[in-house]
Amino acid sequence: MGDSDKWSDEVATIIDRFQSCFDTMERYELLFEYANEHPSALSVDEWDDENMVHGCQSRAHVECSLDPQGGFIAKGGADAQIVQGLMAITAIAVNGLPPSDVANHDPSYVEEMGLSQILTPSRANGFMNMVKKVKEEASSLM
């Protein structure tokens, strides 16, 4: 798997699941599954201008905070299943980490999962803007 040792076991498992997909449609279906099982979804009622991800093709919102132990929590919501799935995987990757680790987060697991080839340029740009917002929020919480 190469670089997977830099990710948690949970992210490595996600990478393995995506790598075992036979085609693009199967990857999309798996991404939709993660969208539906988002570990820290942000409800539409919580969407506002302050937590909006700018530069995203769909309506996407991210709200970040710390849990009682000081671990980072990223809550996210989007009106597109693809974006919601990417947010869910990102939340799995960063939730519970120290904010300093999140501020240096490397989202290259998307490459390993084979998603970078199936994302449109605007979706990929939106994903990077979401990661940038998460990293900036983490920096402000340190």
N, C-alpha and C positions, 0 to 999 in steps of 0.2 A: 504494500500500500504506500510505501514511501514516507511522505510527510505526516501521516496520520498520527504519529506518536506525539505531535504537538497539540492534539485535540483530546478532549475528554473521551472516556469510553463511550459515552452516550452519542457524541458527535461521530466517533469512529463507526459506531453501529449504523447511524444514519447514512454515512458515506457508503458503507457496505451495501445497505438496502438499495440505494440509488445505483450503485455500480452493477448490481445484479439485474437491473431492469433491461429488458430486451430492446426497447425502442423509446422514442420520444413520448408517445402516448402513455406508456407505462410510467415514465418519469412524471408526467403531468398528473396522472392519477395518484401517485404517491405524494406529490406536492400538495394536492387537494386534501389528501388524508391528513397531512400535517396541519393544514389550514383549519380543518375541522376539530383537531385535537390541540389547538394552541394552548400551551401551558399557562399563559398569562395574557389572555385576550383583553383588549381595551374596548369596552362597549361603546356603541355609537353615541350614547348619551354623554360619554366623557370626551368626545372629539371636540376640539376647539382650535382656534388659530395658533395658540401657543404650542400645541403638541403636533401640529401638522408637519408632515415631511414635504418640504418644498422640492420641486423638480421631479416629482413622481407622477407618472401618467395617470394613476388612479388616486382616489382619496385615501391617503395613508396617514396614520397618526401613531406616535410613539410617546409614551410617558415613562420616565425613569425615576427610580427612587432607590432607597436602601432598605433592606429588611432589618429587623431588630438586632441581628448579629453583624450588621455592616456590609452584608453581601448585596451586590447590585441586582436590581430587578428591572427588566425592560418589559413593559406592557405594550402591546401593539394591536392595531386594528386597521383593516383596509376593506374597501368595497370590491376588491378583486381577489379571487381565490389564490391566484399565483402569488400575489404580493403578501397575502395573509399567510400562505405557506412559508414563504421566505422569512417573514417576521417570526413565525413560530420556530423555525430552525435556528434563527439567530438568537431568540430568547433561550432556547435550550442550550446554545453554546455559551451564553454570557451570564445567565441568571445564577446568582449565588457566588460569583467571582468577586474578588476585591475590585473596587472601581479602577484602581491603577492597572489591573490586568485588562479590564474592558477598554480602557483608554488606548491600549496598544493592540486591540483585537485585530486579528488577521482573518478576514472572511474568505480565504482562498479554498476553504472546504467546498465552496460552490463549484469551483473548477473540478475538484476531485469527484463530486457527485455527478458531473456531466451536465449541470444546469446552465453553465455559461454558454454552451453551444445552442441551447434552445430558447434562451431569453432574447427578446428583441432588444435592440440598442436602448430604446427608451425604458424598458423594464430593467435592464442591467444598470442604467444610470440611476433610476429610482431606487434600486436596491443599494447602490453605493451611497446615495444621499441618505438613506435610512441608516446605514451603518455609520456614516459620518455623524449623524445626529446622535446616535447612541454613544459614540465615542466622545463627542463633545459634552454630552450630559454626564458621562462617567467622570470626565475631567473636572467638571464643575462640582461633583459630589465628593471629590477627594479631600 
